[in-house]
Amino acid sequence: MKTRSLTEGAMLGAITVLITIVGEYLGIPALIVPVPLILLVYRQGFQMGILTAVAAALISSLVAGHVFSGLSILIWGFVGVAVGMALREKFSFSKLMVVGVLSNLVVMALNVLLYSLIFGENLFNEMLGFMIESMERAMSISEGLGVAGDAMAKYERMLDAIPFIFKYGLPSLLVIYALVMSYINLLVTRLILKRMGDEVPWISPFVHWRISSWYVIPLLAGMYLTALAQMTDLTPWLKYLGLNMFIVFFYLYLVIGLAVVWHYFKRKNVAKFLRGLFLLLLFSIEPLVLVVAFLGVSDGLFDYRKLKAKSDMQIKMEE
């Protein structure tokens, strides 16, 4: 058993090093770096996970030629150990997501701290500066190509909105980031463990996702406060509250709207190519995003997939 543990630790540690180094050279975000450690901690325990993370960090630093690669593994190892232990303790899906979100937020804080210690700058300020510079460069190129005035006005509105969103909406953006990262980590882990014969607690199928119609209230309140902040001088805490409520609930309804669309895609057997094209257009065409989000909002009223009716019928049958 000990030999098997060491073999698994060496193999998963090597995969962690490989993913980290390849990700650095190709500029790929560290989406699945914690996954090998999650698997190892789940199967072999806390101590083996820690030892493997330290060994992988040392090897990665030697191979990459700098310590930052190893530090990255140690930082992301926090997610691996936390989620791996939660899986080992048979947490429910919701509890797994809470552990994943909190550990990803800790990782983000550690990355910001590390960046500040090394470069003496705020990572978020650097990201904001990069986004503004990219937008200005895009505007300059578009102007040189003779793009219509309406498109240029759209660029200018976006350029004005970015600093406001970063200043007042950063908490919700970080939570959404942590949610997405946690879901991806758990999804990949589940797919691997399923092949190995293990089951991971999971949520209902995507096409069945729904939320209470009452959630539209904080969405509308967030929209109102955000619009009011553009016209009058609101107190900072109202700006924070309004924008963060709007961002969280807008994206929540966007996901629900996408679930409704996917339900009909599956029902009509729409080709995977067309589904992929739809996703590409969704993140390319602004009006389409609004349409899908509105579809999510109206689903609470019209119940397009008849999920509420099915749920009520099931309750009656159980009674």
N, C-alpha and C positions, 0 to 999 in steps of 0.2 A: 504493500500500500504506500509506503514511504517513497519507493522508487517511482511509482506511478505519479505521486504528487510532484516530485521533482521534475519528472518528464513533462507533465502538464505545465508546470511553472516555467520551465525553460522554453517550451514551445510558445506559450502565450506571451511571455516576456519578449521573445524575438519578434513576434507579430506586432507587439506594441511599439518596439523600436522601429520596425519597418514602416508602420503606418505614420509614425511621427516624422521620420526623416523624409519619406516620400511626400508627405503633406507639406513640409517646409519648402522643399525644392520646387514643388509644383504649385505652391500657393493655395493648397486646398485647406479649408477650415477644418479644425480638429473635431469633426462630427462624431467619429466612432473610435477615437483614441481610448476612451475609458472602457469600451466593450470587452477587450480581452481580460482586463483586470476584474470587471464585473463577473465574467464567467469563472475566473480562477477563484475569487473570493467565495462565490456561490458554491463551487464544488469542493474547494479545499480549505476554506476558512480564512479568517482575518490575518493571521500571522504569515501565511504563504503569500497572500496578496501584498502585504507590506514589503516583504523581502524581495519579491519579484519586481515591484515598482522601483525600489532602490537600485537593484541590479540593472534593470532596464534603463534607468536614468544614467547610471555610470557608463554603460555601453554606448548609449545614444550620444552622450557628450564626447566620448572618444571617437566614435565614427564620424560625427558631424564636425568635430574640431572646435566646438564651443560649448559652454556650460548651459546656454539657454535651452538647448534641445532637451537636456536632462531635467532642467527645472520645469519645463513644460510637462514632462511625464509625471513628475512628482506632484505638480499642481492638479493635473487632470486625474491623477491617481486618487484624489479625494473623492471624486464622483464614483470611480470604480469601486472603491472600498465601501462607501456609504450605500450605494445601490445594491452591490453584491451582498452585503450583510442584510439589507432589507428583504432581498429575495430569499436568502437563506432562512430568514425568520418567517417566511410565508406571509408577507404583508399582502393586503388586497391591492388592486390596481390603483385606487385613489391614494392609498398611503405610499405606494411606490412612486407615484408622480410627485407627491409632496416632498419625499426624500430627494428625488431627482432634481426638483426645482430648487430646493434650498441648497443642495450641494453645488449645483451649477451657479447659483448666485454667489456662493462662497468662492468658487473658482474664478468668477469674473472679478470679484473684489481683490483676490490675490494677484490676478494678472494686472489690474490697475495699479496695485501697490508696487509690484515688481517693476513695471514700466516707469513709475514715478522715481523709484530708487535708482534705476539704471540711467535713465535719460533726463530726469529732473523735470518732466513734463506730465501733464494730465492726459491720459489716454483718450478720454472722451473729447477733450478740446482738440486733440490731434485728429480724431475721427471727424469732428465737425469741420475743421479746416480743410481736410481732404475732400469732404463732400461738397463744400462750397466751391473749392477750386475746380473740382470735376464739373460741377454745374456751370461755372463761368466759362470753362473751356468748351463745354458742349454748346453754350449760347454763342460763343465766338465762332465756332465751326458752322453752326446753323445760320448765323448772320452772313457768313462768307458765302454760303451756298444759296443765299437768297430765300430763306424760309419765310413763309407768310407771317404777318404781324401778329396774328392770333396765337400762333405757336410760340413766338418770342414772348408774348405777354404771359403765356402759361409758364414758361421757364422763369420769368421774373417773379411770378407769384410763388413758385416753388422755392426760389432762392430766398424770398422773404420769410417763407414758412419754416424752413429748415432750422434756423437758430431758435425760433420760438418753440418748436417741437422738442429740440434737444434740451432747451433750458427747463421747460415745464413738464414735458412728457416722458423724460428719461426713465422714471420708475416703471411705468407700464411697458415700455419697450424692452427693458431688462427682464421683466417677468415673462413677457411673450417669448423672448429669446430663450429663457430658461425652460419654458414649457415645451417649445419645439425641440430643443436639444434633448430634454428628458424623454420625450416621446420617441425620438429617433433612436436613442440609446436602448430603450426598452424594446422597441420594435425589432431591432437587429438582434439583440440578445434573445428575444423570444423565438425568432426564426431559427437561430442556431440551436437553442435548447430543444426546440420542437423536433429537430432532426435527430437529436440525441435521446429522444424519448421522454424528456421532461416537459411539464406544462408550466407556463407562467400565467398568473392571473391577468385577465385582459378585459377590455371594455367591449361593449356591444359593437356589432359591425358598423362601419362608418355611415352607411346609408340609413341607419336607424338612429343616428344622433339627433337629439332634439333638446330644447331648453324651454323653460316656462315663459309664457307670453308676458309675464310681469317684468322680465328683464329689459323690456323696451323702455321702461321708465327711466332707469339710470342712463340708457343710451340717449334718450331725448334730453334729459337734464344735462348730460355732458355736452351735447350739441349746442344747447342754449347758452351754457356758461362759456363755451369756447367761442361762439359767435359774439357774445357780449364782450368778451375780452378783447376782440378785434376792434370794437367800436368805442368802448369806454375803458377807463383806468380801474380795473378790478384789483382787489387786494391779491397778493401773490398766492395765498393758500387757495383762493377760489379758482385761480388760473390753473394751479396744480390739480385741484380736484376735478374741474371741468374737463380739462384735456385728457387726463389719465382715464377718467370714466369713459369718455368718448372713444379713445383708442382701444381700450380693452373690450368694450361691448360692440364696437363696430367690427373688430376682427372676429369676435365670437359669432356674430350674426353672419359674417362672411363665410365662416366655416360651415355654419348650419345651412346657408344658402347653397354652398358647394355640395353638401350632403344631399340636398333635394335634387340638384342637377344630376348628381351621380346615380341617384335612385332611378331616374328616368333613362339615363344612359344604359344602366343594367337592364332595365325593363324592356328597352327597345333594342338591346344587343348592339349598341353603337360600337364601331370598330375602335380598337385601342389607339390607332393612329389619330383618329378624330378627337378622342378624349385628350390625348397629349397636346394636340393643336389647340383645343379649347383652353387648357391650362396655360399654354404659352400666350394666347390672346388675353386671357384673364389678367395676367401681370404686365401686359403691354398696353392695353386699352383702358383708360380710366373709367369711361362710362360703364363698361362691362362689369367692373368691380362694384360700382354702385348698384347696378341691376341685381347682381348676385346677392349682395348684402341686403337689399330690399326684399328679395325673395326669401331670405332667412327670416326677416322681420315678419313678413306677411304669412309665413308658414305657421306661426303661432296662432294666427287667426283662422286660416283656411285649412290647416292640417292636410297639405297636399298629398302626403304619403299615407294618410289615414292611420297614423301611428297611435293617436290618442284613442280613436275608436277601437282599435285592436286591443289596446291596453285595458280599456274599460270592459270590453267583452271578456277578456281573460280573467279579470277580477270577479265578474259575475259568475263565470264558470267555476272558479275556485270556491265561491260562496255556496 
